[in-house]
Amino acid sequence: MKASFSPFINENTHSLFLGTLPGERSLSEQRYYAHPQNKFWKLFYDVFEAELNSEYEDRVRYLQTKGFGLWDVVRQAHREGSLDSAIKNKEINDFETLLKQYPNVGTFYFTSQQAYQWFFKVYKDSLPVRLVVLASPSPANARLRYEEKLADWKVKINP
């Protein structure tokens, strides 16, 4: 059984990035988007035209100073490896309770189509948030070049 991390969120969070479930590298390091080929952190920094910080704690602080948080759609599931397609017997996180605790959150940015689909299957349009699917930063999303992913993020996040 694999489990998601606690959310990075605070009273100033207006938007939340949502993945599916941390991959093996992220789980072993206990860090969101830890795989070196995953471009999440580089994309986020590039959207804000900032220099990527190498320290994880500094990355999280920067993300939060911009009003963003991190979490996952899946609370826990069985999975061999890191691919979303290998996720079985999933339980979805409780977004209703999260939004009651953090009412300033108005947008969910999904970092994969799969995360969006699993979220939408449970919640549909029942929560008072804008739902946005971003180009996946995962190395498994090889159909788009980095520049195309960045263009998608810049248009949709629009700092």
C-alpha positions, 0 to 999 in steps of 0.5 A: 500500500502506498500513501500520499503525503500530507498537503502543503497548504496554509491560510494563504493558499489560493491554488493547489497543484494535484498529482495522482500519487507520489512515485517511488523516488518521491516516496523514498525521499519523502518529497513531492516531485523528487524524480530528477526527470520530473519537471514540476519544479522547473516549470513552476519556477519558469512560470514565475521567471525565477531561478530554480532553487536546489534546496527542496525546503526552499522550493516549497517555501517559494511555492507557498509565498506565491499562494500555491500548495501541493497534494495528491488526488489519491490518498492511498492505493496499491501500486507496483512502480511509479506509473499511474496505470499501475494504481489499483484499489485507490482511495481518493483524498477528502477534498470537501474537508480540505476546502472547509479548512482552507476556504481561500483555495479557489483553483485546483491545477492537476498535473496529469489527466489521470489525476483530474479524471479520478478527482472528477469521477468522485467530485464532478463539479460539486466543489466551489473550485476551478479545475484546470488540467496542466501538461504533465511534468512527468517524464512519462509525458514525452509527447510534449517538449519542455517548451510546449509544457511551459507554454501550457503552464504559463497560459493556464496559471497566468501569474 
